[in-house]
């Protein structure tokens, strides 16, 4: 019986080839999309989950109560880790870590071989907390010596050309003009791709405390360090959070507005953004979004199968009637048609896996992932589950529908289609096209917002600006000499330096926020940029009042330049010359006001800002190049750099690249949404094409009669297209308000956004209508050209 059923399924596939291929293409495309998104979602949900102590691993966070609300920061005092281990019995291990932005790049030197690499200073228990396995060295000993260096396997290959016999070798690290000799004490496996901690080597934090900053114990000043810890297995996280909430307040009277709490380390990736003290994980929203997209596209493919199966039911009625007459039960027929759907889904799954293997490299390039298709137990069960569920969903309605016919009525030719069947099929078509229109609107709006972000006047000139870090002989204290010589190079318009990168540094650990108090006792949170002379001029930021920093006026270390947002927040009518008092008790004079400019992404509003003159802390150089001479000028700078700083590579980046890097997530959404929209339209059109073909076939005799009676080809095309046009117009009416709500919600994540123009929605609707007309029109024109003799010959 099973063999007989397979034979019938095979014959039906051969008999209805067009339907078979339409369903195969639709289901395989939907399954491929679902499988690719599953791989991405699985990777997102398991980011940072590989640590053995994941359930015990936390990051200490701070909530700052400020006039504008609660600001949540991932940074804590450097001595907090040691203090918690000593005073809190619930803490198993704790470590202090310098954040990635604190030291973007180090230079490691071995036998006059200099290599740029990413590193950080970490506490001695770092490898006890995090699961970065050591291939050489003891995790209890590798960081006990402050002159220790622990490197990755790939770093060992780059430095020494091997990973063997490298323990104890002397290496020199350099950053921010500081150079120190160290020795290799351990080697760890390369950091996996699904880790938010990315580094090539680590140094002992004790070296940072004593050799770099000469730090003492000071609980009063906010510091840009991360504190990670593991709690003992029997510790209660909620009780511990209550216990440490006022810990800083017990250490300092100036920390009354600061509250500590623990955040699960692995949740930071998805939930790491906070607004007014509440987690609002933006990455999780994308996970939900793409999961829904995969589900919708798969449902659209199932709709095609259901629609085409029920549409061709009239061609299988006699088969059903004869089987029932010979005693076939309804359950047997249901299993036959479900088996047909499951077999087709299985074939589609094989094709889908081939598509994923073929396009996974491009998918990885778009998503920035390193996804692979490894068939472990979890993936196999998931894939089989999705395919079986798809087959059941796709085949259930046709199976129940076909198996429910009355055999007597069928064999007498008295079968009449129910209105419910027709309306169900129409409703599914409307649903498909409504989703396609929503995708098209989303693609258009995301594209327009990205264009707006890229082309908006930011208030400064980011073009022809290169940026690079100081290193080697270019120490922060000697950077003035380097800048003087750099400005002499033809094609260099201006140059200056500052602490840390210019763009997007304030959302991270290096954004320094504090409260300022004026003589009117007004308090505001603000940001601060520490710069060298000529930085404002190099960036081309307009000055609206007063002046900028200049050596002609002597030392300006107790004077500052502010932006318009700062002036407006304090309500200052004549800000120049005003004396302002900081939270730490120090006072400064406002000497100038610059026009507001976007120093963070357009997700954030421009907030009050201070420019502070600190030439000795400058670690990043910005150079403005003459337009049209960039390549020649960069070549000359490289030559000058090699002469001024021998042994070091000139590693630069254009500032507009840093700016674009802030919108990587949006650019990926834009790219993926284009593919998803195209796939949705393809699946919808495949279904519409199949339905149009069956409609034309079912009405062959009607078309023949109409042509004999003088109907024109245009009237035939209009007749066949009119029904589907109504369905698409209905889909447009439903989709446009839904798409408006969706894209408006997405745009609300930007403080500065485009205006939703009516043509975005009208254009998407018209495009869907045109695509539908072209799809149906092909079948309609074909039907209209049929010789009526062929239509009526069998009467």
Residue pairs with C-beta under 8 A, 6 or more apart in sequence:
5 335
5 336
5 339
6 343
8 336
9 336
9 339
9 340
9 343
12 316
12 340
13 20
13 344
16 312
16 315
18 690
18 693
19 308
19 309
19 312
19 690
20 344
22 304
22 308
22 686
22 687
22 689
22 690
23 304
23 305
23 308
23 344
23 348
24 344
24 347
24 348
24 351
25 686
26 300
26 301
26 304
26 305
26 683
26 686
26 687
27 301
27 302
27 304
27 305
27 344
27 345
27 348
27 352
27 390
27 394
28 347
28 348
28 349
28 351
28 352
28 355
29 297
29 301
29 352
29 355
29 679
29 682
29 683
30 297
30 298
30 300
30 301
30 302
30 348
30 352
30 390
30 679
30 683
31 298
31 301
31 345
31 348
31 349
31 352
31 386
31 387
31 390
32 351
32 352
32 353
32 355
32 356
32 359
33 293
33 294
33 297
33 298
33 676
33 679
34 294
34 295
34 297
34 298
34 386
35 352
35 353
35 356
35 383
35 386
36 356
36 359
36 360
36 363
37 290
37 291
37 293
37 294
38 294
38 382
38 386
39 356
39 360
39 371
39 373
40 290
40 363
40 367
40 369
40 371
41 287
41 290
41 291
43 194
43 369
43 371
44 269
44 270
44 283
44 286
44 287
45 270
45 287
46 194
47 194
47 195
47 196
47 266
47 269
47 270
48 54
48 194
48 195
48 196
48 197
48 265
48 266
48 268
48 269
49 194
49 266
50 131
50 192
50 194
50 195
51 57
51 130
51 131
51 265
51 266
52 131
53 129
53 131
53 230
54 265
54 266
56 92
56 230
56 231
56 232
56 233
56 235
57 129
57 130
57 228
57 229
57 230
57 264
57 265
57 266
58 228
58 229
58 230
58 231
58 237
58 262
58 263
58 264
58 265
59 74
59 226
59 227
59 228
59 262
59 263
59 265
59 268
60 76
60 80
60 84
60 227
60 228
60 229
60 244
60 260
60 261
60 262
60 263
61 72
61 73
61 74
61 76
61 260
61 261
61 262
61 263
62 72
62 73
62 74
62 75
62 76
62 248
62 258
62 259
62 260
63 70
63 71
63 72
63 73
63 258
63 259
63 260
63 261
63 277
64 70
64 71
64 72
64 73
64 257
64 258
64 513
65 257
65 258
65 259
66 257
66 513
66 515
66 525
67 515
67 523
67 524
67 525
68 524
68 525
69 276
69 277
70 276
70 277
71 513
71 525
72 274
72 277
73 222
73 509
74 99
74 226
74 268
74 272
74 509
75 99
75 222
75 223
75 224
75 225
75 226
75 509
76 223
76 225
76 226
76 227
76 260
77 218
77 219
77 221
77 222
77 223
77 225
77 248
78 96
78 205
78 209
78 215
78 223
78 225
79 96
79 217
79 219
80 94
80 96
80 227
81 94
81 95
81 96
81 123
81 227
81 228
81 229
82 94
82 96
82 123
83 251
84 91
84 94
84 227
84 229
84 244
84 247
85 91
85 93
85 94
85 229
88 240
88 243
88 244
89 232
90 231
90 232
90 235
90 240
90 243
91 229
91 230
91 231
91 232
91 235
92 229
92 230
92 231
92 232
93 125
93 128
93 129
93 229
93 230
94 123
94 125
94 129
94 227
94 228
94 229
94 230
95 122
95 123
95 124
95 125
95 126
95 129
95 205
95 227
95 228
95 229
96 121
96 122
96 123
96 205
96 225
96 226
96 227
97 120
97 121
97 122
97 123
97 126
97 205
97 225
97 226
97 227
97 228
98 120
98 121
98 122
98 205
98 208
98 224
98 225
98 226
99 120
99 224
99 225
99 226
99 508
99 509
99 510
100 118
100 120
100 198
100 199
101 500
101 501
101 505
101 508
101 509
101 510
102 120
102 224
102 509
102 510
103 119
103 120
103 121
103 175
103 176
104 118
104 469
104 501
105 116
105 117
105 118
105 175
105 469
105 471
105 651
106 116
106 117
106 118
106 119
106 173
106 174
106 175
106 201
107 114
107 115
107 116
107 117
107 173
107 174
107 175
107 471
107 472
107 648
108 114
108 115
108 117
108 119
108 155
108 159
108 171
108 172
108 173
108 201
109 115
109 171
109 172
109 173
109 174
109 647
110 159
110 160
110 169
110 170
110 171
110 172
112 647
113 159
114 647
114 648
114 649
115 155
115 158
115 159
116 649
116 651
117 155
117 158
117 200
117 201
118 198
118 199
118 200
119 173
119 199
119 200
119 201
119 202
119 203
120 199
120 202
120 203
121 202
121 203
121 204
121 205
121 207
121 208
121 212
122 143
122 202
122 203
122 204
122 205
123 143
123 205
124 143
124 144
124 204
124 205
124 206
125 143
126 143
126 202
127 134
127 139
127 142
127 143
127 150
127 186
127 188
128 139
128 140
128 230
129 228
129 229
129 230
130 197
130 228
132 188
132 189
132 191
132 197
133 188
133 189
134 142
134 150
134 186
134 187
134 188
134 189
135 153
135 163
135 187
135 188
135 189
136 163
136 166
136 167
136 186
136 187
137 150
137 167
137 185
137 186
137 187
138 186
139 186
141 185
142 148
142 150
142 185
142 186
143 150
143 185
143 202
143 204
144 204
145 183
145 185
145 204
146 204
146 206
146 207
146 210
146 211
147 180
147 181
147 182
147 183
147 204
147 207
148 182
148 183
148 185
148 186
148 203
148 204
149 171
149 173
149 182
149 183
149 184
149 185
149 201
149 202
149 203
150 184
150 185
150 186
150 187
150 188
150 201
150 202
150 203
151 159
151 184
151 186
151 187
151 188
151 200
151 201
152 187
152 188
152 189
152 190
152 191
152 199
152 200
152 201
153 163
153 187
153 188
153 189
153 190
154 190
154 200
155 200
155 201
156 162
156 163
156 166
156 184
156 187
157 163
159 166
159 171
160 166
160 169
163 187
166 184
166 187
167 184
167 185
167 186
167 187
168 183
168 184
168 185
169 183
169 184
170 181
170 182
170 183
171 181
171 182
171 183
171 184
172 179
172 180
172 181
172 182
173 179
173 180
173 182
173 203
174 180
174 471
174 472
175 469
175 471
176 469
176 470
176 471
176 475
176 476
176 619
177 470
177 471
177 474
177 475
177 476
177 477
177 478
178 211
178 212
178 475
180 207
180 211
182 203
182 207
191 197
191 198
191 199
193 369
193 370
196 268
196 269
208 215
209 215
219 248
219 251
219 252
219 255
220 252
220 254
220 255
221 584
222 512
222 513
222 514
224 509
224 510
224 512
225 509
226 509
228 265
229 262
231 237
231 240
231 262
237 262
240 262
241 261
241 262
244 260
244 261
244 262
245 259
245 260
245 261
246 259
247 260
248 255
248 258
248 259
248 260
249 255
249 256
249 258
263 271
263 272
267 281
269 283
270 281
270 283
270 284
270 287
271 279
271 281
271 283
271 284
272 279
272 281
272 283
273 279
273 280
273 281
273 282
274 280
282 665
282 749
283 665
286 665
286 669
290 672
293 676
296 435
296 680
297 676
297 679
297 680
297 683
298 386
298 390
299 393
300 431
300 432
300 435
300 680
300 683
300 684
300 687
301 390
301 394
301 683
302 390
302 393
302 394
303 428
303 429
303 431
303 432
303 687
304 432
304 683
304 686
304 687
304 690
305 341
305 344
305 394
305 395
305 398
306 394
306 397
306 398
306 428
307 425
307 428
307 429
307 687
307 690
307 691
308 687
308 690
308 691
308 694
309 337
309 341
309 395
309 397
309 398
309 401
309 402
310 397
310 398
310 401
310 421
310 424
310 425
311 425
311 690
311 691
311 694
311 695
312 694
313 398
313 401
313 402
314 415
314 698
316 402
317 405
317 410
317 415
318 410
318 411
320 333
320 402
320 403
320 405
320 407
320 410
321 405
321 407
321 410
321 411
322 407
322 411
323 333
324 330
324 333
324 405
324 407
325 407
325 411
330 403
330 404
333 399
333 402
333 403
334 399
334 400
334 403
335 399
336 399
337 395
337 398
337 399
337 402
337 403
338 391
338 392
338 395
338 396
338 399
340 395
341 391
341 392
341 394
341 395
341 396
341 398
341 399
342 388
342 391
342 392
342 395
344 391
344 394
345 387
345 388
345 390
345 391
345 394
345 395
346 387
346 391
348 387
349 383
349 387
353 373
353 383
356 363
356 373
357 373
360 371
360 372
360 373
363 369
363 371
364 370
364 371
366 668
366 671
366 672
366 675
367 668
367 672
368 664
368 668
373 379
397 424
401 421
405 415
409 415
425 691
426 727
429 687
429 688
429 691
429 724
429 727
429 731
430 727
430 730
430 731
430 734
431 731
432 680
432 683
432 684
432 687
432 688
432 731
433 684
433 688
433 727
433 728
433 731
433 732
433 735
433 768
433 772
434 731
434 732
434 734
434 735
434 738
435 680
435 684
435 735
436 677
436 680
436 681
436 684
436 731
436 768
437 731
437 732
437 735
437 736
437 739
437 764
437 765
437 768
438 735
438 738
438 739
438 742
439 673
439 676
439 677
439 680
439 681
440 677
440 681
440 764
440 767
440 768
441 735
441 736
441 739
441 740
441 742
441 743
441 760
441 761
441 764
442 673
442 677
442 739
442 742
442 743
442 746
443 670
443 673
443 674
443 677
444 760
444 763
444 764
445 743
445 746
445 747
445 754
445 756
445 760
446 666
446 669
446 670
446 673
446 743
446 746
447 670
448 754
448 760
449 666
449 747
449 750
449 753
449 754
450 663
450 666
450 667
450 670
452 752
452 753
452 754
453 602
453 663
453 666
453 750
454 660
456 598
456 602
456 752
458 597
458 598
458 659
459 541
459 542
459 595
459 596
459 597
459 598
460 539
460 540
460 541
460 597
461 539
461 540
461 624
462 655
462 656
462 659
463 627
463 656
464 493
464 624
464 625
464 626
464 627
464 630
465 538
465 539
465 622
465 623
465 624
465 625
465 654
465 655
465 656
466 622
466 623
466 625
466 634
466 637
466 652
466 653
466 654
466 655
467 501
467 502
467 620
467 621
467 622
467 623
467 652
467 653
467 654
467 655
467 658
468 620
468 621
468 650
468 651
468 652
468 653
469 619
469 620
469 621
469 651
470 476
470 479
470 482
470 497
470 618
470 619
470 620
470 621
471 645
471 648
472 645
472 646
472 647
472 648
473 644
473 645
474 482
474 621
474 644
474 645
476 497
476 615
476 616
476 617
476 618
476 619
477 616
479 497
479 532
479 615
479 618
479 621
480 532
480 615
482 621
482 644
483 495
483 496
483 497
483 532
483 534
483 621
485 640
485 644
486 492
486 495
486 621
486 623
486 637
486 640
487 494
487 495
489 633
489 636
489 637
489 640
490 629
490 633
490 636
491 625
491 626
491 629
491 630
491 632
491 633
491 636
492 623
492 624
492 625
492 626
492 633
492 637
493 538
493 624
493 625
493 626
494 534
494 537
494 538
494 623
494 624
495 534
495 538
495 621
495 622
495 623
495 624
496 531
496 532
496 533
496 534
496 535
496 537
496 538
496 618
496 621
496 622
497 531
497 532
497 535
497 615
497 618
497 619
497 620
497 621
497 622
498 529
498 530
498 531
498 532
498 535
498 618
498 619
498 620
498 622
499 510
499 529
499 530
499 531
499 614
499 617
499 618
499 619
499 620
500 510
500 619
500 620
501 620
501 658
502 529
502 539
502 599
502 620
502 622
502 655
502 658
503 599
503 600
503 655
503 658
503 659
503 662
504 600
504 601
504 658
504 661
504 662
505 511
506 513
506 527
506 599
506 600
507 600
507 601
507 604
511 527
512 527
512 528
513 525
513 526
513 527
513 528
514 525
514 526
514 528
514 582
514 583
514 584
515 523
515 524
515 525
515 526
515 583
516 523
516 524
516 526
516 570
516 580
516 581
516 582
516 583
516 608
517 523
517 580
517 581
517 582
517 583
518 570
518 572
518 578
518 580
518 581
519 579
519 581
520 570
520 571
522 569
522 570
522 571
524 566
524 569
524 570
524 608
525 607
525 608
526 566
526 569
526 607
526 608
526 609
526 610
527 599
527 607
527 608
527 609
527 610
528 609
528 610
528 611
528 612
529 599
529 609
529 610
529 611
529 612
530 612
530 613
530 614
530 617
530 618
531 549
531 611
531 612
531 613
531 614
531 618
532 613
532 614
532 615
532 618
533 549
533 550
533 551
533 613
533 615
535 611
535 622
536 543
536 548
536 549
536 561
536 594
536 611
537 548
538 622
538 623
538 624
539 597
539 622
540 624
541 594
541 595
541 597
542 594
542 595
543 592
543 593
543 594
543 595
544 564
544 593
544 594
544 595
545 575
545 576
545 592
545 593
546 561
546 575
546 576
546 590
546 591
546 592
546 593
547 553
547 591
547 592
548 561
548 591
548 592
548 594
548 611
549 556
549 559
549 561
549 591
549 611
549 613
550 556
556 591
556 613
557 613
557 614
558 587
558 588
558 589
559 588
559 589
559 590
559 591
559 613
560 580
560 588
560 589
560 590
560 591
560 610
560 611
560 612
560 613
561 590
561 591
561 592
561 593
561 594
561 610
561 611
562 575
562 590
562 592
562 593
562 594
562 608
562 609
562 610
562 611
563 593
563 594
563 595
563 596
563 597
563 606
563 608
563 609
564 593
564 594
564 595
564 596
565 596
565 606
565 607
565 608
565 609
566 575
566 593
566 608
566 609
566 610
567 575
567 593
569 608
570 580
570 608
572 578
572 590
575 590
575 593
576 590
576 591
576 592
576 593
577 589
577 590
577 591
578 589
578 590
579 587
579 588
579 589
580 587
580 588
580 589
580 590
581 587
582 588
594 611
596 606
597 606
598 606
598 752
599 606
599 609
600 606
600 662
601 662
601 663
602 750
602 751
602 752
602 753
603 749
603 750
603 751
604 751
605 751
605 752
622 655
623 637
625 633
625 634
626 633
634 652
637 650
637 652
638 650
641 648
641 650
642 650
660 667
681 768
681 771
685 771
685 772
685 775
688 724
688 772
688 775
688 776
689 775
689 776
689 778
689 779
691 724
692 720
692 724
692 775
692 776
692 778
692 779
692 780
693 779
695 720
695 723
695 779
696 703
696 720
696 779
696 780
696 782
696 783
699 720
699 783
700 783
700 786
700 791
701 791
701 792
701 795
703 716
703 783
703 784
703 786
703 788
703 791
704 786
704 788
704 789
704 790
704 791
704 792
705 788
705 791
705 792
706 715
706 716
706 719
707 716
707 786
707 788
707 791
708 788
708 792
713 781
713 784
713 785
714 784
716 780
716 783
716 784
717 777
717 780
717 781
717 784
720 776
720 779
720 780
720 783
720 784
721 773
721 776
721 777
721 780
724 772
724 776
725 769
725 772
725 773
725 776
728 768
728 769
728 772
729 769
731 768
732 765
732 768
732 769
735 764
735 765
736 761
736 764
736 765
739 761
739 764
740 756
740 761
743 756
744 756
747 753
747 754
747 756
